[in-house]
């Protein structure tokens, strides 16, 4: 009897080890039907809930505890109220992957399959990523919700808007992102195409780093703020409907445009300030950017050249243009390692000030060097309040301090657009740039080809902040919450509901049941908890990712646990 029980237990353990060890191939995720069903009934192995708790909240982050209450319930305990919590966890970076897959792949790192082969619950699964050419997705037939209408999606890329449009007109692609400003009219006049405008919920800025001279002097930063004619840039390089940025946050976001407007263009006052700072004859520096198209700037090279010319003419600043590889540029920006000026931007992930000001000027921000405690304090107080009217005075203070300290120069809120074939049903556009492919269908076609502005950096969305990397990720993975297609409204996805306690410091999430991952495993609370804690805990061996920055997590939730 004892020997028989021992054999049964050994078989259970051996079966579990085999299933964990068998993951998707390096460039191909096998359909769920190809994964052999487990020989052990789920009830035979007791559920062992995962959890992680901070000793206390003195570490500075938002989370106090993340736990699996039971197999279908996850609970988040916070150190302070967060009214924007559901919007935050709806971001693509919190797409849930199996705990076993995260563990098997080591959480990322050089050569890890996690960076090239995500396993999700979404309507599409990855079939292959041909580096430098295309990325292919296939419909997931075991998807828990409405099945994707098109069998196959091919994602391609080109940095040239003219090439993207030519391919759309030739019919070799079915939709393109970021139509060139000069091509809006062309698309609108073509009966075979349709243009979908994206609201300008974004910002282009000129960044500076206060830890590198001469940008450690506030007079230098203020001089540059006054010495750039931002209206000239918008008028010359942006489509109609775009606007000069008087604030970092777009005005369509509540409390986005409160406090004092940005500096007027005044080259005389700017030169006087530069002389006051000890640079009457200007200085030499760099102006770095990455050559990719984004909703906040579609002609980045031309804009950079115009800024270079203005710096020379108005301030006698010689700025050498440096074009960096996209991934290296983003990594250096996130770590605060860009020594000169740099040109970059941001598109909203959700419509709240915390997604703009907290990300760039909050306690964990590094982009512009050392943070300013007075800005951080105002943002902390605003973020815990529910009532927009109660939050407004703190955002007035924050915006006025940003103008005073000048970490960067806000340039433009840019209108952008997607173009689809006129025959594309279910074509969608989002101010958040999170367009989804599942509802898109072109009659008579089994394949939908989409062309964006650049190749993904990696496919582990937890450690990416680049929109071109997150676009395929949101087709493959899903979070507890997401956004209603084409809107900024949050909606339950893998959760049926997340309910807060009275003071909004606890959120209890009931999971949708019988949801399958692409590898055939079933979603449990442990998968959700593992997805979050590998990002939260710096000491976790799976806290590796692509660069290890986990930019969204630290930006939105203030700090990592056990940070070095």
C-alpha positions as CSV (number, residue, x, y, z in Angstrom):
1,X,0.0,0.0,0.0
2,X,2.8,2.4,1.0
3,X,4.8,1.5,-2.1
4,X,1.7,2.0,-4.4
5,X,1.1,5.5,-2.9
6,X,4.8,6.3,-3.3
7,X,4.6,5.4,-7.0
8,X,1.5,7.5,-7.5
9,X,3.1,10.5,-5.9
10,X,6.2,9.9,-8.0
11,X,4.2,9.9,-11.2
12,X,2.4,13.1,-10.2
13,X,5.8,14.9,-9.5
14,X,7.4,13.5,-12.7
15,X,4.4,14.6,-14.8
16,X,4.5,18.1,-13.3
17,X,8.2,18.4,-13.9
18,X,7.7,17.4,-17.6
19,X,4.9,19.8,-18.1
20,X,6.9,22.7,-16.6
21,X,10.0,21.8,-18.6
22,X,8.1,21.7,-21.9
23,X,7.7,25.3,-23.0
24,X,7.2,27.0,-26.4
25,X,10.0,26.9,-28.9
26,X,12.3,29.9,-29.3
27,X,10.4,31.5,-32.2
28,X,7.2,29.5,-32.3
29,X,4.3,29.1,-29.8
30,X,2.5,25.9,-30.4
31,X,-1.3,26.0,-30.5
32,X,-3.0,24.9,-27.3
33,X,-4.3,21.8,-28.9
34,X,-0.7,20.6,-29.4
35,X,-0.1,20.5,-25.7
36,X,-0.9,17.1,-24.1
37,X,-3.6,17.3,-21.4
38,X,-2.3,16.7,-17.9
39,X,-2.8,13.2,-16.7
40,X,-3.5,14.4,-13.1
41,X,-6.9,15.9,-12.2
42,X,-6.5,19.5,-11.0
43,X,-8.0,18.5,-7.6
44,X,-5.2,16.0,-7.1
45,X,-2.6,18.7,-6.4
46,X,-3.6,21.2,-3.7
47,X,-3.4,24.8,-4.7
48,X,-0.5,26.6,-3.0
49,X,-1.2,30.3,-3.1
50,X,1.6,32.7,-3.9
51,X,2.0,36.0,-2.0
52,X,4.5,38.7,-1.2
53,X,4.4,41.4,1.5
54,X,6.6,44.3,2.3
55,X,7.8,44.5,5.9
56,X,6.2,47.9,6.0
57,X,5.6,50.8,3.7
58,X,8.8,52.7,4.5
59,X,10.4,51.4,1.3
60,X,8.5,54.1,-0.6
61,X,6.3,52.1,-3.0
62,X,2.6,51.7,-3.4
63,X,2.2,48.0,-2.7
64,X,2.0,46.5,0.8
65,X,1.0,43.0,-0.2
66,X,0.1,41.1,-3.3
67,X,-1.5,37.7,-2.7
68,X,-3.5,34.8,-4.2
69,X,-6.4,34.5,-1.8
70,X,-7.5,31.3,-3.5
71,X,-7.2,29.8,-7.0
72,X,-9.5,32.4,-8.5
73,X,-9.0,35.5,-6.3
74,X,-6.2,38.0,-6.1
75,X,-5.9,40.7,-3.5
76,X,-3.8,43.9,-3.7
77,X,-3.1,45.8,-0.5
78,X,-1.8,49.3,-1.0
79,X,0.2,51.6,1.2
80,X,-2.1,54.5,0.3
81,X,-5.3,55.1,-1.8
82,X,-4.9,55.0,-5.5
83,X,-8.0,56.1,-7.5
84,X,-6.3,55.3,-10.8
85,X,-5.4,51.7,-9.8
86,X,-7.7,50.0,-12.3
87,X,-6.3,52.2,-15.2
88,X,-2.8,51.4,-14.2
89,X,-3.2,47.6,-14.1
90,X,-5.0,47.8,-17.5
91,X,-1.6,48.7,-19.1
92,X,-0.1,46.2,-21.5
93,X,2.9,45.8,-19.3
94,X,0.7,43.9,-16.8
95,X,-0.4,41.3,-19.3
96,X,-0.5,38.0,-17.5
97,X,1.8,35.1,-18.4
98,X,2.0,31.7,-16.8
99,X,4.0,31.6,-13.6
100,X,5.6,28.3,-14.8
101,X,6.7,30.1,-18.1
102,X,8.2,33.0,-16.2
103,X,10.1,30.6,-14.0
104,X,11.2,28.3,-16.8
105,X,12.6,31.2,-18.9
106,X,14.4,32.8,-15.9
107,X,12.4,36.0,-16.1
108,X,14.3,37.3,-19.1
109,X,18.0,38.2,-19.7
110,X,20.2,37.7,-22.8
111,X,18.9,34.8,-24.9
112,X,15.8,34.2,-22.8
113,X,12.8,33.0,-24.7
114,X,10.7,35.3,-22.6
115,X,11.9,38.2,-24.7
116,X,10.9,36.7,-28.0
117,X,8.1,34.3,-27.2
118,X,5.4,35.6,-24.8
119,X,2.7,33.1,-23.7
120,X,-0.7,34.8,-23.0
121,X,-4.4,34.3,-23.0
122,X,-5.2,36.8,-25.8
123,X,-7.1,36.3,-29.1
124,X,-3.8,35.8,-31.0
125,X,-0.7,33.7,-30.3
126,X,2.8,34.2,-31.7
127,X,3.8,31.8,-34.4
128,X,7.1,33.4,-35.4
129,X,9.2,36.5,-35.3
130,X,11.6,36.9,-38.2
131,X,13.9,39.5,-36.9
132,X,14.3,42.4,-39.3
133,X,11.3,41.2,-41.5
134,X,8.0,40.5,-39.8
135,X,6.1,39.1,-36.9
136,X,3.3,36.6,-37.4
137,X,0.3,35.9,-35.2
138,X,-2.3,33.2,-35.5
139,X,-5.8,33.1,-34.1
140,X,-6.1,31.3,-30.7
141,X,-9.0,29.0,-31.2
142,X,-9.3,28.2,-27.5
143,X,-9.8,31.9,-26.6
144,X,-12.2,32.4,-23.8
145,X,-14.0,35.4,-25.4
146,X,-15.0,36.5,-28.9
147,X,-12.7,34.8,-31.4
148,X,-10.6,36.9,-33.7
149,X,-12.2,37.5,-37.1
150,X,-9.1,37.0,-39.1
151,X,-7.0,33.8,-39.0
152,X,-3.6,35.4,-39.4
153,X,-2.0,38.7,-38.6
154,X,1.3,39.8,-40.1
155,X,3.1,42.8,-38.4
156,X,5.6,44.6,-40.5
157,X,7.5,47.9,-40.1
158,X,9.1,50.8,-41.9
159,X,10.4,54.1,-40.5
160,X,9.4,55.9,-43.7
161,X,5.8,57.1,-43.8
162,X,6.0,57.4,-47.6
163,X,6.9,53.7,-47.9
164,X,4.1,52.7,-45.6
165,X,1.6,54.6,-47.7
166,X,2.9,53.2,-51.0
167,X,2.5,49.7,-49.6
168,X,-1.1,50.4,-48.5
169,X,-1.9,51.9,-51.9
170,X,-0.4,48.9,-53.6
171,X,-2.4,46.5,-51.4
172,X,0.7,44.7,-50.0
173,X,-0.5,45.8,-46.5
174,X,-4.0,46.4,-45.2
175,X,-3.4,49.2,-42.6
176,X,-0.6,51.5,-41.6
177,X,0.2,53.5,-38.5
178,X,1.2,57.2,-38.3
179,X,0.3,58.5,-41.7
180,X,2.7,61.3,-42.7
181,X,1.3,64.8,-42.1
182,X,1.5,65.6,-45.9
183,X,-0.4,62.4,-46.7
184,X,-3.6,63.0,-44.7
185,X,-5.3,64.6,-47.8
186,X,-4.0,61.9,-50.1
187,X,-5.6,59.2,-47.9
188,X,-8.9,61.1,-47.5
189,X,-9.1,61.6,-51.3
190,X,-8.6,57.9,-52.1
191,X,-11.9,55.9,-52.2
192,X,-10.0,52.7,-51.5
193,X,-8.7,54.0,-48.2
194,X,-10.0,55.3,-44.9
195,X,-8.3,57.7,-42.5
196,X,-8.9,57.3,-38.7
197,X,-7.6,60.3,-36.7
198,X,-6.0,59.7,-33.3
199,X,-6.7,62.3,-30.6
200,X,-3.4,64.1,-29.5
201,X,-3.2,62.6,-26.0
202,X,0.6,62.9,-26.2
203,X,3.6,65.2,-25.7
204,X,6.9,65.8,-27.6
205,X,9.6,67.3,-25.4
206,X,13.2,68.4,-25.4
207,X,14.8,66.8,-22.4
208,X,17.7,67.9,-20.3
209,X,19.6,66.2,-17.5
210,X,20.4,68.3,-14.4
211,X,23.2,66.0,-13.3
212,X,25.4,66.9,-16.4
213,X,26.8,70.4,-16.9
214,X,25.8,72.9,-18.1
215,X,22.2,71.6,-17.6
216,X,22.8,71.6,-13.9
217,X,22.2,75.4,-14.0
218,X,18.5,76.4,-14.0
219,X,19.3,79.6,-16.0
220,X,20.6,77.4,-18.8
221,X,17.5,75.3,-18.9
222,X,15.3,78.4,-18.7
223,X,17.2,80.0,-21.5
224,X,16.6,77.0,-23.8
225,X,12.9,77.1,-22.8
226,X,12.7,80.7,-24.0
227,X,15.0,80.3,-27.0
228,X,13.0,77.7,-29.0
229,X,10.1,78.8,-31.2
230,X,7.8,75.9,-30.6
231,X,5.0,77.3,-32.8
232,X,7.3,77.3,-35.8
233,X,7.9,73.6,-35.2
234,X,4.2,72.8,-35.0
235,X,3.3,74.9,-38.0
236,X,6.0,73.3,-40.2
237,X,6.0,69.7,-39.2
238,X,2.6,68.7,-37.7
239,X,-0.8,68.0,-39.2
240,X,-3.8,70.2,-38.6
241,X,-5.3,69.9,-35.2
242,X,-1.9,69.6,-33.5
243,X,-1.0,72.3,-30.9
244,X,1.9,73.9,-29.2
245,X,2.3,72.4,-25.7
246,X,1.7,75.0,-23.0
247,X,1.8,72.2,-20.4
248,X,3.4,68.8,-20.3
249,X,0.0,67.0,-20.1
250,X,-2.5,67.4,-22.9
251,X,-5.5,69.6,-21.9
252,X,-8.0,66.8,-22.7
253,X,-6.9,65.1,-19.5
254,X,-8.6,66.4,-16.3
255,X,-6.3,68.9,-14.6
256,X,-3.8,68.6,-17.5
257,X,-3.6,72.4,-18.1
258,X,-3.7,74.1,-14.8
259,X,-1.2,76.6,-13.4
260,X,0.9,79.0,-15.4
261,X,1.4,78.5,-19.1
262,X,4.9,77.8,-20.5
263,X,7.4,80.5,-21.4
264,X,6.8,82.6,-24.5
265,X,9.4,82.6,-27.2
266,X,11.8,85.4,-26.3
267,X,15.3,85.0,-27.8
268,X,16.6,88.3,-26.3
269,X,15.7,87.3,-22.7
270,X,17.0,83.8,-23.4
271,X,20.5,85.1,-24.4
272,X,20.6,87.3,-21.3
273,X,19.8,84.3,-19.1
274,X,22.5,82.2,-20.8
275,X,25.0,85.0,-20.3
276,X,23.9,85.2,-16.6
277,X,24.6,81.5,-16.3
278,X,28.2,82.1,-17.6
279,X,27.7,81.2,-21.3
280,X,27.6,84.5,-23.2
281,X,29.0,82.8,-26.3
282,X,26.9,79.7,-26.0
283,X,28.4,76.2,-25.7
284,X,28.6,72.8,-27.4
285,X,26.4,69.9,-26.7
286,X,24.5,67.0,-28.3
287,X,20.9,66.5,-29.5
288,X,20.1,62.8,-29.4
289,X,17.0,61.1,-30.8
290,X,15.9,57.8,-32.3
291,X,14.8,57.6,-35.9
292,X,11.3,56.2,-35.4
293,X,7.8,57.5,-36.1
294,X,5.5,58.1,-33.2
295,X,2.1,59.8,-32.7
296,X,3.8,62.7,-31.0
297,X,6.3,63.2,-33.9
298,X,6.2,61.8,-37.4
299,X,9.2,63.8,-38.8
300,X,11.6,63.5,-36.0
301,X,14.8,64.1,-38.1
302,X,13.3,67.3,-39.6
303,X,12.2,68.5,-36.1
304,X,15.7,67.8,-34.7
305,X,17.4,69.7,-37.5
306,X,15.0,72.7,-36.9
307,X,15.8,72.7,-33.2
308,X,19.5,72.5,-33.9
309,X,19.2,75.5,-36.2
310,X,17.2,77.5,-33.6
311,X,19.7,76.7,-30.9
312,X,22.5,78.1,-33.0
313,X,20.7,81.1,-34.3
314,X,19.0,82.2,-31.0
315,X,21.5,81.1,-28.4
316,X,24.7,80.3,-30.2
317,X,24.5,76.7,-28.9
318,X,26.2,74.2,-31.2
319,X,24.2,71.0,-30.8
320,X,25.6,67.9,-32.6
321,X,22.8,65.6,-33.7
322,X,23.3,62.0,-32.6
323,X,20.9,59.4,-33.9
324,X,20.8,56.4,-31.6
325,X,19.4,52.8,-32.0
326,X,15.9,52.8,-30.6
327,X,16.4,50.3,-27.7
328,X,19.6,51.8,-26.6
329,X,18.1,55.3,-26.7
330,X,15.1,54.3,-24.6
331,X,17.3,52.5,-22.1
332,X,19.6,55.5,-21.7
333,X,16.6,57.9,-21.3
334,X,14.9,55.7,-18.7
335,X,18.2,55.5,-16.7
336,X,18.9,59.2,-17.0
337,X,22.2,58.6,-18.9
338,X,21.7,61.1,-21.8
339,X,24.2,63.8,-21.2
340,X,23.1,66.4,-23.7
341,X,19.7,67.5,-25.0
342,X,17.4,64.8,-26.3
343,X,14.2,64.6,-28.2
344,X,11.5,62.2,-27.1
345,X,7.8,62.0,-26.2
346,X,5.1,60.1,-24.5
347,X,1.6,58.8,-25.5
348,X,-1.0,58.3,-22.8
349,X,-1.5,54.8,-21.4
350,X,-4.6,55.9,-19.5
351,X,-6.2,59.4,-19.2
352,X,-4.9,60.7,-15.9
353,X,-2.3,63.1,-14.7
354,X,-0.4,60.3,-12.9
355,X,0.4,58.8,-16.3
356,X,2.2,62.0,-17.3
357,X,3.5,63.9,-14.4
358,X,4.2,61.0,-12.0
359,X,5.9,59.0,-14.7
360,X,8.4,61.8,-15.6
361,X,8.6,63.9,-12.4
362,X,7.6,61.5,-9.6
363,X,9.9,60.0,-7.0
364,X,11.3,57.2,-9.2
365,X,11.8,59.2,-12.3
366,X,15.3,59.4,-13.8
367,X,14.9,60.8,-17.3
368,X,15.8,64.3,-16.4
369,X,18.4,63.5,-13.7
370,X,17.6,64.1,-10.0
371,X,14.0,64.7,-9.1
372,X,12.8,67.9,-7.4
373,X,11.3,67.1,-3.9
374,X,8.8,69.9,-4.1
375,X,7.3,68.5,-7.4
376,X,7.4,65.0,-6.0
377,X,5.5,66.1,-2.8
378,X,2.8,67.8,-4.8
379,X,2.3,64.8,-7.0
380,X,2.1,62.4,-4.1
381,X,-0.6,64.4,-2.4
382,X,-2.6,64.7,-5.7
383,X,-2.4,61.0,-6.6
384,X,-4.2,59.8,-3.4
385,X,-7.3,62.0,-3.9
386,X,-10.4,60.9,-5.8
387,X,-12.1,64.2,-6.4
388,X,-10.7,66.1,-9.4
389,X,-11.4,69.4,-7.7
390,X,-9.5,68.4,-4.6
391,X,-6.5,67.3,-6.8
392,X,-6.4,70.5,-8.8
393,X,-4.5,72.8,-6.4
394,X,-1.7,70.2,-6.2
395,X,-1.4,70.0,-10.0
396,X,-1.4,73.8,-10.1
397,X,1.6,73.7,-7.8
398,X,3.3,70.9,-9.7
399,X,2.9,72.6,-13.1
400,X,4.2,75.9,-11.8
401,X,7.2,74.1,-10.3
402,X,7.9,72.3,-13.5
403,X,8.0,75.6,-15.3
404,X,10.3,77.0,-12.6
405,X,12.8,74.1,-12.6
406,X,12.5,73.4,-16.4
407,X,13.4,69.7,-16.5
408,X,12.5,69.7,-20.2
409,X,10.8,71.9,-22.8
410,X,7.3,70.8,-23.9
411,X,7.0,71.2,-27.6
412,X,3.8,69.8,-29.1
413,X,0.7,67.7,-28.7
414,X,0.5,66.0,-32.1
415,X,-2.5,64.7,-34.1
416,X,-1.7,61.4,-35.8
417,X,-3.7,58.9,-37.8
418,X,-4.0,55.3,-39.0
419,X,-5.1,54.4,-42.6
420,X,-6.9,51.2,-43.4
421,X,-8.2,49.8,-46.6
422,X,-11.8,51.0,-47.1
423,X,-12.9,47.4,-47.1
424,X,-11.6,46.8,-43.6
425,X,-14.4,46.1,-41.2
426,X,-13.8,46.7,-37.5
427,X,-11.0,49.2,-38.2
428,X,-10.2,50.9,-34.9
429,X,-8.1,53.8,-33.6
430,X,-7.2,54.7,-30.0
431,X,-5.8,57.8,-28.4
432,X,-3.8,55.4,-26.3
433,X,-2.2,53.8,-29.4
434,X,-3.5,50.4,-28.3
435,X,-5.4,49.4,-31.4
436,X,-6.5,45.8,-31.5
437,X,-6.6,43.4,-34.4
438,X,-9.1,40.8,-33.3
439,X,-12.2,42.7,-34.5
440,X,-10.7,43.6,-37.9
441,X,-11.7,41.7,-41.0
442,X,-11.4,42.2,-44.7
443,X,-13.8,40.2,-46.7
444,X,-12.2,37.3,-48.6
445,X,-8.9,37.6,-46.7
446,X,-7.5,35.1,-44.1
447,X,-4.6,37.4,-43.4
448,X,-4.5,41.0,-42.1
449,X,-1.2,42.8,-42.6
450,X,-0.4,45.9,-40.5
451,X,2.7,48.1,-40.9
452,X,4.0,50.2,-38.0
453,X,7.0,52.6,-37.7
454,X,9.6,50.3,-36.1
455,X,10.4,46.7,-35.1
456,X,9.6,45.7,-31.6
457,X,12.6,45.9,-29.2
458,X,11.5,42.8,-27.3
459,X,8.2,41.0,-26.7
460,X,8.3,41.0,-22.9
461,X,5.9,43.9,-22.3
462,X,6.6,44.1,-18.5
463,X,10.0,45.5,-19.3
464,X,9.2,47.7,-22.3
465,X,7.9,51.2,-22.6
466,X,8.1,51.4,-26.4
467,X,4.7,51.5,-28.2
468,X,5.9,49.4,-31.1
469,X,6.9,46.6,-28.7
470,X,3.7,46.8,-26.8
471,X,1.4,46.6,-29.8
472,X,2.0,42.9,-30.5
473,X,2.0,42.2,-26.8
474,X,-1.5,43.4,-26.3
475,X,-2.7,41.1,-29.0
476,X,-1.0,38.1,-27.2
477,X,-1.4,38.8,-23.5
478,X,-4.2,40.3,-21.4
479,X,-4.4,41.9,-18.0
480,X,-6.9,41.9,-15.2
481,X,-8.4,45.0,-16.8
482,X,-8.0,46.5,-20.3
483,X,-9.6,49.3,-22.3
484,X,-12.8,49.2,-24.4
485,X,-11.7,49.1,-28.0
486,X,-11.1,52.6,-29.3
487,X,-11.8,54.3,-26.0
488,X,-10.0,55.2,-22.7
489,X,-12.7,53.4,-20.7
490,X,-11.4,50.6,-18.5
491,X,-13.2,47.3,-18.5
492,X,-12.6,43.9,-16.8
493,X,-10.8,41.3,-18.9
494,X,-9.1,38.4,-17.0
495,X,-10.9,39.7,-13.9
496,X,-14.7,39.7,-13.8
497,X,-14.4,42.5,-11.2
498,X,-11.9,44.2,-8.9
499,X,-13.6,45.8,-5.9
500,X,-12.0,48.3,-3.5
501,X,-12.5,48.6,0.2
502,X,-14.0,51.9,1.7
503,X,-10.7,53.8,1.6
504,X,-9.4,52.4,-1.7
505,X,-6.4,50.8,-0.1
506,X,-7.4,47.2,-0.9
507,X,-8.5,45.8,-4.3
508,X,-9.9,42.2,-4.5
509,X,-10.1,40.8,-8.0
510,X,-12.2,37.8,-8.9
511,X,-10.7,35.9,-11.9
512,X,-12.6,34.8,-15.0
513,X,-12.6,31.0,-14.7
514,X,-11.5,28.3,-17.3
515,X,-9.3,30.7,-19.2
516,X,-6.6,29.0,-21.2
517,X,-3.1,30.2,-21.9
518,X,-1.6,29.5,-25.3
519,X,0.4,26.6,-23.9
520,X,-2.7,24.9,-22.7
521,X,-2.4,25.7,-19.0
522,X,-5.3,27.2,-17.1
523,X,-5.2,30.7,-15.6
524,X,-5.0,30.8,-11.8
525,X,-4.4,33.6,-9.2
526,X,-0.7,32.5,-8.9
527,X,-0.1,33.5,-12.6
528,X,-1.4,37.0,-11.8
529,X,0.6,37.3,-8.6
530,X,3.8,36.0,-10.2
531,X,3.4,38.5,-13.1
532,X,3.3,41.4,-10.6
533,X,5.8,40.3,-8.0
534,X,8.6,39.6,-10.5
535,X,8.3,43.3,-11.4
536,X,7.8,44.6,-7.9
537,X,10.6,42.8,-6.1
538,X,14.1,43.7,-7.1
539,X,15.6,40.8,-5.2
540,X,13.4,38.3,-7.1
541,X,15.6,36.1,-9.4
542,X,13.1,36.6,-12.1
543,X,13.4,40.4,-11.9
544,X,15.5,40.4,-15.1
545,X,13.5,41.3,-18.1
546,X,15.1,42.9,-21.1
547,X,17.0,45.8,-19.5
548,X,15.8,45.2,-15.9
549,X,14.3,48.7,-15.7
550,X,10.6,47.7,-15.5
551,X,9.9,51.3,-16.3
552,X,6.2,51.3,-16.1
553,X,6.1,49.5,-12.7
554,X,8.4,51.9,-10.9
555,X,6.9,54.9,-12.7
556,X,3.3,54.1,-11.7
557,X,3.8,52.4,-8.3
558,X,6.6,54.7,-7.0
559,X,9.3,52.2,-6.0
560,X,10.5,48.6,-6.2
561,X,10.6,46.4,-3.1
562,X,14.2,45.5,-2.0
563,X,15.7,48.0,-4.4
564,X,19.5,48.1,-4.2
